[in-house]
Amino acid sequence: MTIRGKGTLMEELPFQVKDDVLGLLEVYPVNKPNEHRDLFFQKYANRIGFNIHNRLLMEKNIEHLRFIRNLVADIEHNIIVPNMVYKLFLRGLRRKVDKNKELEKLFVEKLSAGQCDERCMKDYLEELSDINEGLTNEVENIEKHYKNMSLFIETLFRKSHFDQGRLSLRTKECNIKKNVVEPQLERYIEQFKRMDIEVDDKFSGLPDAEVITVVDVGLIAQVYANLFSNAVKYTQEIVNGDGNKRKFISYGHEIVKDYFGEGKDGVKFNVFSSGPHIAPDEHERIFEESYRGSNVLHQPGTGHGLSFIKNTVEIHGGVAGYEATKDGNNFYFILPR
């Protein structure tokens, strides 16, 4: 007897089927087959098909709900929390606008009282010029942040994610350094400076043409955003062999020959930060959802960033990892070249 599924739901199954067939029911031995027995076993086969399909569908729904929960965590971690920086930008913008208004009022009062000579006007113009330069910088910061947040929002709120129950890729060729790394580094460079963290941005010294690869720009940009964000929080000072103290990060890439099989090279991208190593027994666990290393428990965080990185890299067909290196910690991911 043929075991069939529901035609309208067959596309949701995790395997391919033909003519809605899930399998066969074999009954033996059968003594004195007749129409009633045949009907009973066919109904029995139908019930098996119904139960199998419902079970597969239930598992699919559970998987879908788990994905939505993770996606909500992605949205909170990569959009909602970073978006709070708008408050700082707008606060700075408001201060400079208020300063402009105060200067305008003072200038009008002096002018009305006939107390503003050429020297006075020159002083006001210089101050006004400084304020306008500050306003321009704040507006540029807001525009950059808006562009970045728009990219992240478009990437995480795609309808296809919710339809398929998993992250869906929109890949294209891009220059990783120019289109992904540099815009994210620009977002965090002021934070690195405030924390006295040096940035080595040689990008392995390889020519830009070597960095062209096919990725989902929005998702890989968020990978770097998470790595740089972690570097801001967790980079610590180390003492070099010559006794000098240094606190720094570096980033780069290298070609890994035949990493994905013979003739299938990989490109290894990394972000390194100075500081004490992560405990060996935690190297694998740090990529688990909500897990945080014992050496950073005193720092604010959710433990979601590395989990997001691992998931994003894996759907690109790559791998993410960690290695303890000289002077600190190296987080990397390897993508097909």
Protein Blocks (a to p, Z undefined) as FASTA:
>chain_A
ZZdddfklmmmpcbdceehiabdcdddddehiafklmmmmmmmmmmmmmmmmmmmmmmmm
mmmmmmmmmmmmmmmmmmmmmmmmmmmmmmmmmmmmmmmmmmmmmmmmmmmnopacfklm
mmmmmmmmmmmmmmmmmmmmmmmmmmmmmmmmmmmmgfklmmnopacdddddddfklmmm
mmmmmmmmmmmmmnopacdfkgnopafklmgccddfklmmmmmmmmmmmmmmmoccdddf
kopacddddddddddehkloghiacdddddddedddddfklmmmmmpghiacfklmmpgc
ehlmmmmmmmmmmmnopacdddddehiacddddddZZ
